[in-house]
Amino acid sequence: MIKTLIGAAAVAAVACAVVPAHAAKRGGVGCSGDNLGKTESAIEAMADSEVKFAAEREMSLAQDAMLNGRMGECGMHLSKAAHASMAK
């Protein structure tokens, strides 16, 4: 599962390089390759729990949205994943 997430993060990083700059700005709340990477690192550091699994699902949805050019949706899912990664 971690290999799948790492692969998806790599694809998201490539997509971030391809997405036009104006689309990234329109996406609003931090849907960027850097923010995806930071959030994913925080999630990986979490202990296995339902909260971690929910955060992983949100990351997957954020990456999928980013790859499909839905930057607003990506930002929404990334925000949910980031909030879950801060939960103790």
Order of alpha helices (4+ residues) and beta strands (2+ residues): alpha-alpha-alpha-alpha-alpha
